[in-house]
Amino acid sequence: MHIPDGYLSPSTCAVGYAVAIPFWSLAARKVSKVVRTRNVPMLAVFSALCFLIMMFNVPIPDGTTAHAVGGVVVAICLGPWAAVIAVSVALLFQALLFGDGGVLSYGVNVVNMAIILPFVGLGVYRLIAGRTPLTGRRRVLAAAVGGYVGINFAALAAAIEFGIQPDLFTSSSGVPLYSPYHLSQTIPAMALPHLTIAGLCEAVLSAGVIAYLQRADVRRLVPNHPGIPVHEGDVEVAPGRLSPARVAIGFMTVAVLLTPLGLLAPGGAFGEDAPADLDLGPLGLHTVPAGLEKYNGFWSHAVLGGYGFSNGDHANLAYILSAVVGIIVVGAAIFLIASIVRLVLSRRQGVGQETDEDIAHA
């Protein structure tokens, strides 16, 4: 679902940024409650988790691959605006450092995975969960269904973005300039992996995290569930023996060591092929679309392109190193963003207090 540069026209990419920028601005204001509490480390962990999860490519029967995102569970735990920031940061460094997803198409990828996915998933979760207690089993089911529906809506959006390119942008001779795939090809190609494998992965991830927090520290779910009872009646769930912090560290350590499993998938995700790897014959083309050829190499400064070394050696080591670097950079970026938001909020409060004092003296 990481759309590379060149598959979308510059105008489509511009629309993606035009949609994403207001969401980023609003998210920075909406997460004020998160950055003022102990939830900043939790936001950093979730953002790093999204980064790691997207490195696990799962093989699909048609020879392609797909992956979960993790955006829905962030929205459930910390709110949809926190999910916008967490997934956006993960996607940004995947594009800049590892060449996973484009820089021009970054705004569109954010719209799909950091906006559509968490907002749709959270809406489905709330619809199913209703006002059941936070420790109720129904919330685990709701998280699973929310994750499944959210990622499939994101995949549908990506399919449409791919599929409209040949109809909107062609050369004078009618040859596609960017993505050569029509809607009749993109929708089935995106639906198959996400309705089957990726959707189930997102569902299991979302349900698993919620089920764990219900046992270990349900209080972390309270801020984003105002007015929802924690327990049913007077029944309380005994807390888990391991704190969420220790479990998060342990899980991420294991996940980093297991990231090379993503290399076992035989193919790449649909729509993420390099121009040289396109099978042009079935598409009725003899050459790579001109726009795709031109913009595909727009960003050539990835440190570990494709999560590997430039010479292709030591693939497993490079994949693990990429995971470690990604976790550190993404986590640091979240803390930096939180610090900036706190600073802006404190200055605004200071200006407000000074204005009130001036009015009082007057």
C-alpha positions in Angstrom: 0.0 0.0 0.0 3.1 2.2 0.0 2.6 4.0 -3.3 6.0 4.8 -4.8 6.8 8.0 -6.7 5.9 7.9 -10.4 2.7 5.9 -10.1 0.6 8.9 -9.4 0.6 12.2 -11.3 2.1 15.3 -9.6 -1.4 16.8 -9.4 -2.7 13.7 -7.7 0.2 13.9 -5.2 -0.6 17.6 -4.7 -4.2 16.8 -3.8 -2.8 14.2 -1.3 -0.8 16.9 0.5 -3.7 19.3 0.3 -5.8 16.8 2.2 -3.1 15.7 4.6 -1.8 19.1 5.7 -5.0 20.3 7.4 -5.2 16.9 9.2 -1.6 17.3 10.4 -2.4 20.8 11.7 -5.6 19.8 13.4 -3.9 16.7 14.9 -1.1 18.8 16.4 -3.8 20.7 18.3 -6.0 17.7 19.1 -3.2 15.7 20.8 -2.6 18.3 23.5 -4.0 15.9 26.1 -1.6 13.2 25.0 1.6 15.3 25.0 0.8 16.6 28.5 0.6 13.2 30.1 2.6 10.0 30.4 1.0 8.9 27.1 3.9 10.4 25.0 6.0 7.3 25.5 3.0 5.2 24.5 2.5 7.3 21.4 6.2 6.8 20.5 5.9 3.0 21.1 2.8 2.8 18.9 4.5 4.8 16.1 7.5 2.5 16.2 5.2 -0.5 16.3 3.5 0.7 13.1 6.9 1.0 11.5 7.8 -2.5 12.5 4.5 -4.1 11.5 4.8 -2.6 8.1 8.1 -4.3 7.6 6.5 -7.8 7.9 5.5 -8.6 4.4 3.1 -11.6 4.3 2.9 -13.7 1.1 -0.4 -13.7 -0.9 -1.5 -16.6 -3.1 -1.2 -14.5 -6.2 2.5 -14.0 -5.7 2.4 -10.5 -4.2 2.7 -9.5 -0.5 0.8 -7.4 2.0 1.2 -6.1 5.5 -0.8 -4.7 8.5 -0.4 -1.1 9.5 -1.5 -0.8 13.2 -3.2 2.5 12.8 -6.6 1.4 14.1 -5.3 0.2 17.5 -3.5 3.5 17.9 -6.8 5.3 17.3 -8.6 3.1 19.8 -6.0 3.6 22.6 -5.0 7.2 22.0 -7.5 8.7 19.6 -7.6 9.1 15.9 -5.6 12.3 15.9 -2.7 10.6 17.7 -3.0 7.9 15.1 -2.6 10.4 12.3 0.7 11.6 13.9 2.0 8.1 14.8 1.4 6.6 11.3 2.5 9.7 9.5 5.8 9.8 11.3 6.4 6.1 10.5 5.5 6.6 6.9 7.8 9.6 6.6 10.9 7.8 7.7 10.1 4.7 5.7 10.1 6.9 2.6 13.1 9.1 3.5 15.5 6.5 5.0 14.4 3.3 3.3 12.7 4.3 0.1 9.5 2.5 1.1 6.8 4.6 -0.4 7.5 7.8 -2.3 8.2 11.4 -1.2 6.0 13.0 -3.8 3.3 10.4 -3.0 3.8 10.7 0.8 0.7 12.8 1.2 -1.4 10.3 -0.6 0.0 7.5 1.5 -0.8 9.5 4.6 -4.4 10.0 3.5 -4.8 6.2 3.0 -3.0 4.8 6.0 -2.8 7.6 8.6 -6.3 9.2 8.0 -8.7 6.8 6.3 -7.6 3.7 8.0 -7.7 4.9 11.7 -10.8 7.0 11.3 -12.8 4.3 9.6 -11.5 1.6 11.9 -12.3 3.7 15.0 -15.8 4.4 13.8 -16.5 0.7 13.2 -15.0 -0.1 16.7 -17.3 2.5 18.4 -20.3 1.3 16.5 -19.8 -2.3 17.6 -18.5 -1.7 21.1 -21.2 0.8 22.1 -21.2 1.5 25.8 -20.0 -1.9 26.9 -17.4 -1.8 29.7 -13.7 -1.4 28.7 -12.9 -4.9 30.0 -15.7 -6.5 28.0 -15.0 -9.1 25.4 -17.2 -7.2 22.9 -14.5 -4.6 22.7 -11.9 -7.1 21.6 -14.3 -8.2 18.8 -15.0 -4.6 17.9 -11.2 -3.8 17.7 -10.7 -6.8 15.4 -13.6 -5.8 13.0 -12.5 -2.2 13.1 -9.0 -3.1 12.1 -10.2 -5.4 9.3 -12.6 -2.8 7.9 -10.2 0.1 8.3 -7.3 -1.4 6.3 -9.7 -2.5 3.6 -11.0 1.0 3.2 -7.5 2.2 2.9 -6.7 -0.4 0.3 -9.8 0.6 -1.7 -8.7 4.2 -1.6 -5.2 3.2 -2.9 -6.8 1.1 -5.7 -8.9 4.0 -6.8 -5.9 6.3 -6.8 -3.9 3.9 -8.9 -6.8 3.0 -11.2 -7.9 6.5 -12.2 -4.4 7.5 -13.5 -4.7 5.8 -17.0 -8.1 7.5 -17.6 -7.0 11.0 -16.5 -3.3 11.2 -17.6 -2.2 10.0 -21.0 0.1 11.1 -23.7 -1.1 12.5 -27.0 -1.2 9.0 -28.4 -3.3 7.7 -25.5 -0.5 5.9 -23.6 -0.7 6.1 -19.8 1.8 8.5 -18.3 1.8 7.1 -14.7 0.2 4.0 -13.3 -0.7 1.7 -16.3 -3.3 -0.2 -14.3 -7.0 0.5 -14.7 -9.7 0.2 -12.0 -10.7 -3.2 -13.4 -7.2 -4.3 -12.4 -6.4 -2.3 -9.3 -9.5 -3.0 -7.3 -9.3 -6.8 -7.5 -5.5 -6.7 -7.1 -5.8 -4.7 -3.8 -8.9 -6.4 -2.6 -7.5 -10.0 -2.7 -4.6 -9.5 -0.3 -6.4 -7.1 2.1 -9.7 -9.0 2.3 -7.8 -12.2 3.1 -4.4 -11.8 4.6 -3.7 -8.1 5.5 -7.1 -7.6 6.9 -6.8 -10.6 9.2 -3.3 -9.4 10.3 -4.7 -6.0 11.2 -7.7 -7.6 13.0 -5.4 -9.9 15.1 -3.0 -7.1 15.9 -5.8 -4.7 17.0 -7.7 -7.3 19.0 -4.5 -8.6 20.6 -3.3 -5.2 21.9 -6.8 -4.4 23.3 -7.1 -7.8 25.0 -3.7 -7.4 26.6 -4.4 -3.8 27.9 -7.7 -5.0 29.3 -5.7 -7.4 31.5 -2.5 -5.5 32.1 -3.5 -1.8 32.5 -7.0 -0.9 31.4 -6.5 2.6 32.7 -4.7 3.4 29.5 -7.9 3.0 27.6 -9.9 5.4 29.9 -8.8 8.8 28.5 -10.0 8.0 24.9 -13.3 6.4 26.2 -15.0 9.2 28.2 -18.1 8.1 30.1 -17.5 4.4 29.4 -17.5 2.2 32.5 -14.3 0.3 33.1 -15.7 -2.9 34.7 -19.1 -4.6 34.5 -20.7 -4.1 37.9 -18.4 -4.6 40.8 -16.2 -7.1 39.0 -12.6 -6.1 38.5 -10.0 -7.8 36.4 -6.7 -8.6 38.2 -3.8 -6.7 36.5 -1.2 -8.6 34.6 2.1 -9.5 36.1 4.1 -7.7 33.4 3.7 -4.0 32.9 2.8 -2.7 29.5 6.3 -1.0 29.3 8.1 -4.3 29.8 5.9 -6.1 27.4 6.3 -3.4 24.8 10.1 -3.6 25.1 10.0 -7.4 24.9 7.7 -7.5 22.0 9.6 -4.9 20.0 12.9 -6.7 20.7 11.5 -10.0 19.4 9.9 -8.2 16.5 13.2 -6.6 15.5 14.9 -10.0 15.5 12.1 -11.5 13.5 11.8 -8.7 10.9 14.0 -10.7 8.3 11.0 -13.0 8.0 9.6 -10.3 5.8 12.3 -11.2 3.3 10.8 -14.7 2.9 7.9 -13.3 0.9 8.6 -14.2 -2.7 7.1 -11.1 -4.4 6.5 -7.4 -3.8 3.2 -5.6 -3.0 1.0 -4.7 -6.0 1.8 -1.3 -7.4 5.3 -1.1 -5.8 7.3 -2.5 -8.6 10.3 -0.7 -10.0 9.8 0.5 -13.6 12.3 -2.1 -14.8 10.3 -4.9 -13.2 6.9 -4.1 -14.8 5.4 -6.8 -17.0 4.4 -4.5 -19.8 3.1 -7.1 -22.3 -0.3 -7.9 -20.6 -0.8 -4.1 -20.2 -0.4 -3.6 -23.9 2.6 -1.4 -23.5 6.0 -1.5 -25.1 7.8 1.0 -22.9 7.5 2.2 -19.3 5.1 5.1 -19.0 7.0 8.4 -19.3 5.8 10.0 -16.1 6.5 6.8 -14.1 10.0 6.6 -15.6 10.6 10.3 -14.8 9.4 10.6 -11.2 10.2 7.1 -9.9 13.7 8.1 -8.8 12.7 11.5 -7.4 14.1 10.6 -4.0 17.5 8.9 -4.3 18.9 9.6 -0.8 17.6 6.6 1.1 20.2 5.4 3.6 19.2 1.8 3.5 17.1 1.6 0.3 14.7 -1.3 0.4 15.9 -2.0 4.0 19.1 -3.4 2.6 22.7 -2.5 1.9 23.5 -1.0 -1.5 25.6 -4.1 -2.5 22.8 -6.5 -1.5 25.0 -8.4 1.0 23.9 -9.5 4.4 20.2 -9.0 3.8 19.1 -10.3 7.2 21.5 -8.1 9.1 20.5 -5.0 7.0 16.8 -5.7 7.7 17.4 -5.9 11.4 19.6 -2.8 11.3 16.8 -1.0 9.4 14.3 -2.0 12.1 16.6 -0.7 14.9 17.3 2.6 13.1 13.6 3.0 12.3 12.6 2.5 15.9 15.1 5.0 17.2 14.4 7.7 14.6 10.6 7.3 14.8 10.6 7.3 18.6 12.9 10.4 18.7 10.6 12.2 16.2 7.5 11.6 18.3 9.2 13.0 21.4 10.4 16.0 19.4 6.9 16.6 18.1 5.5 16.3 21.6 8.1 18.8 22.9 7.2 21.3 20.2 3.5 21.0 20.8 4.0 21.4 24.5 6.2 24.5 23.9 3.6 26.1 21.6 0.8 25.3 24.1 2.7 26.8 27.0 3.4 30.0 25.0 -0.2 30.4 24.1 -1.2 29.9 27.7 1.4 32.5 28.7 0.0 35.0 26.2 -3.5 34.3 27.4 -2.5 34.9 31.0 -0.8 38.2 30.1 -3.9 39.4 28.2 -6.1 38.6 31.2 -3.7 40.4 33.6 -3.7 43.5 31.3 -7.5 43.5 31.2 -7.6 43.2 35.0 -5.2 46.1 35.5 -7.1 48.2 33.0 
